Amino acid sequence: MSNPVKFDVLAFGSHPDDVELCAGGTIAQMIADGYTVGIVDLTGGELGSRGSVELRAVEAANAAKILGVTRRVNLGLPDGNIENTPENRLKVVRELRFCRPELIFIPAPDCRHPDHPAGARLIIDAVFQSGLSKISSTDEHGALQPTWRPHHVLHYMQSIDFFPTLVVDVTRTWKTRLKAVEAYASQVFNPAYKPGVDEPETFISNPAFMEWHNARAKSYGYRIGAEFGEPFLYHQGPIGTNDLVAMLRKERPFR
């Protein structure tokens, strides 16, 4: 068997920029606290109305550097057609078994972009299969990978709100998160980016998108007594505990 590396957290996105837009502050904070974090993009975003696959790959690498992630890979699945096939599940299983994360972030269960819930379904099924010993067809450098199943799975929020299980205070890393998002100059609003004649304004390149996105982070932050918050939905909850006092020991701030 191969000698696995060990990540604390692995964040999956259907496209480059999904993770930064929805969990960038949380990831930056985890890395600042000494946790090892990786990002896996399912597609190259080749159907995007702006930019190119090559440009988005450069932007993704720059964003990863800003956040400080240890590893970022792209699985090369077709944009606009993320299918839950055995072959695609094995690609995700291979990453899970290689990185062996305790916690993973995955796309939203419902969203205006069909690739997001499709990516979530693919990853959820791969998570289960990654722990099955009889699925032994994944290898690393020719050596068989040991099984692994993450302990916790969290959906991040995208265009459609859900009632979150928890909200992370990301106030201290909000500026880092903004820099990581701004690395995608071809995708989000950036006055310095000059789109081509065949590059229309999109849902996220509209200047109002970032205003709304930031306002939502402020709204969820306010709910927990923070300036900025990122909401998450715990997959297949409830969350269990055998020490409620220790779990809730942090004092709840009041305004």
HELIX and SHEET records of a PDB file:
HELIX    1   1 ASP A   18  ALA A   32  1                                  15    
HELIX    2   2 VAL A   53  LEU A   67  1                                  15    
HELIX    3   3 PRO A   86  CYS A   99  1                                  14    
HELIX    4   4 ASP A  115  SER A  130  1                                  16    
HELIX    5   5 THR A  171  THR A  173  5                                   3    
HELIX    6   6 TRP A  174  GLU A  182  1                                   9    
HELIX    7   7 PRO A  207  ARG A  223  1                                  17    
HELIX    8   8 LEU A  244  MET A  247  1                                   4    
SHEET    1   A 7 ARG A  71  LEU A  77  0                                        
SHEET    2   A 7 VAL A  37  THR A  43  1                                        
SHEET    3   A 7 VAL A   9  GLY A  13  1                                        
SHEET    4   A 7 LEU A 103  ILE A 106  1                                        
SHEET    5   A 7 HIS A 152  TYR A 156  1                                        
SHEET    6   A 7 GLY A 229  TYR A 234 -1                                        
SHEET    7   A 7 LEU A 166  ASP A 169 -1                                        
SHEET    1   B 2 ASP A 139  GLU A 140  0                                        
SHEET    2   B 2 ALA A 143  LEU A 144 -1                                        
END                                                                             
